[in-house]
Amino acid sequence: MRVTTKLAQLRANSGNISYEEISESTGIDRQQLRELENGEANAIAFIALRIKVRTLI
């Protein structure tokens, strides 16, 4: 199942924030972010869970 996101649009709207900046604030690996943006990710549930957990900490 292909996972689609609006990551490219969100990055563009925020002044092209880097994968590094997103990675530092969310704890998601830069490669995973690239895969999400390019529609190559298939583990979105785990990634979403990581974001939620990091947000709560």
NORFEN-V666220 format. One record per backbone hydrogen bond with DSSP energy under -1.0 kcal/mol. CO is the residue of the C=O (numbers start at 1). NH is the residue of the N-H. If there is no record, write none. Layout:
BEGIN
CO_NH / CO_NH
END
This chain:
BEGIN
6_10 / 7_11 / 8_12 / 9_13 / 10_14 / 11_16 / 12_15 / 18_22 / 19_23 / 20_24 / 21_25 / 22_26 / 23_27 / 29_33 / 30_34 / 31_35 / 32_36 / 33_37 / 34_38 / 35_40 / 35_41 / 36_39 / 43_47 / 44_48 / 45_49 / 46_50 / 47_51 / 48_52 / 49_53 / 50_54 / 51_55 / 52_56 / 53_57
END
